[in-house]
Amino acid sequence: MADRLAVRLRAVVVHRRAAGHGRCLATALSTVPLAIGMLAAAPVHARPPDAPQYIDHTVWEYHGDRATLRIYPTPWGWWAAGMFTNGAQSYDAWAELLENAPDANTLTMQNQFFCYWQSATFTNPGKVGTWNLEPWRPVVSNSIMLNSGCNPGGPDDVFNW
């Protein structure tokens, strides 16, 4: 199946060079379902090799049946995060997180991470040390995420109960 994918993806490149955009688009669209099925588990954005290190380390901690992923940003990570960060930095930092904690690759964890990355200084002023992500939190709208301090559906941290 991987060989068929490679052949079909090469065909897209050949058609792009040989034909107009309409023909290339038709070939590309016929390739999408196969590519999505094969690559669904892969991170969407790979971190560039020369990207700064945003995350020092991560630790999974457990309290009963609930887990928290504690993210320890580097000084560069604390500096780079904030409302004036660019989208590329956000996705580079997310890709780095997945290198450290591949089990974090869920929509709720990604939403919490981006909330912390882009607005932690406003939603949790004065907070230092870690950003804590919990896989049991619900997927919510951006406004609910911000109003909950990046922690929708319960207390800030399972270890503060």
N, C-alpha and C positions, 0 to 999 in steps of 0.2 A: 504494500500500500504506500509506503514511503517513496518507493521508486516511481509509482504513478504520480504522486504529488510533485516530485522533482521534475518529471517530464512535463506535467501540466503547467508548473510555474515557469519552466524554461519557455514553453509555448507562449506564455503571456509576454515575455521579454521579446521573443522573435516577432510576434504580431505587433507589438508596440513600435518596433523599428520598421516593419514592413508595411504597416497599414495605418489608416487614420484612427483617430480616437474612438470612433463608434465600434469598429471591429475589435480593437483592443479592449474596450469596455465589456463587450459581449463575452470575450474569452476570460477576462478577469472575473466577471460575475459568475461564470460557470465554474470557476476554480474556488470561489469563496466557501461554499459549504464543506468541501473536502478539507481545505486549509483550516477552517474553524474547528472541525472535528479532530484534526490531528494536533492542533496547537492550543487547545482550550486550557490546558494546565500550565502553559508557559506564561511568564510575566509579559504584559503587554509592552513594557518599556524596559529595555536593557540599559544598565548603567554604563556610561562611557568609562573606559579604563583610566582616564586622567581626571575623573570627577573627584572633588574633595570628599573626605570622609565625614559624613554627617552623623553617623551612629557609632558610638564607642562599643556598646554591646547591648544584648537583650537577655532577659531572663523570664521564663515562664514560671509563675507561682500559682499555687492551688489552695483554695479554701473550700473544703467539701467538694461539691460537684462543679464549682465555678472556677474559672481560670482567669488570670490577668497576665498579659504580656507587658512587662516593664521595659520601656525603651530608654536607654541612657544616651542622650545626644552628646556629641563632642562639643567643645566650645564653638567650632565652626557651625555645627548644626543649630545651636541656640542662636547664633548670630544670623545665619541665613534664613531661618524660619521667621515668619511674620507676614503681615498683610501686604508688604511690598515685595515679597518673593515672586519669582517668575515661575511659570508652569513647569518649565524644564527642571528647575531645582526640585520642585515638589515630586515629580516623577522619578528623578534620580534618587532622591531620599527614599521613596517608596521601594524602588528596585533594590536599594541597599538593605532596607529592612527585610525584604524577602530573601536576600542572601543570608541574613542572620537567622531568620525565623520563617522558613517556607510555609509552615502551617498557618501563618497569619493571612494567607491569600484568600480572604473572603471580603464580600462587599461591605459588611458592617465594620470590619477592621480597617479597611481602606478609607471609609468615610470618617471614622474616628481619627485616623492618622492625619488625613488632610485637614480636618478641623483643627487639630493641635498644631500642625505645621503652619497653617495660614493664620490662625487667630488665637493661639493659646495665651498670648500676652494680654488679650482682651477678655477672653472667657474665664481664665484662671490667673488673674494678675498676681505677680509675686511667686508663682509656683516655679520651683526649680527642682532639679534632680531627675525626675522621670516623666515620661508621658506614658500613661497606662491605658492599654487597649484591652477590651474584653469581648470575646467571641459571642457571648450570650446576649449582648445588647441588640436591640432591634434596629433595622434599617429604617431611617426616618428622613424627612425633608431637611434641607440645609437650615431652615429657620429653627426647626425643633432642635437640630443638632447644636446650633449656636446657643440657643436659649438654655439648653441643658448643660452648658459648659463642656461640650464634646462627650458627654456621658449620658446618653438617653436611656431611659428605662430604669433608673435606680441610682443609688448613692454613687459618689465619685469613685470609690474603689472598694472592692470586696473585702479588703483587709482593714477598712475603717469601720466595720460594723461593730 
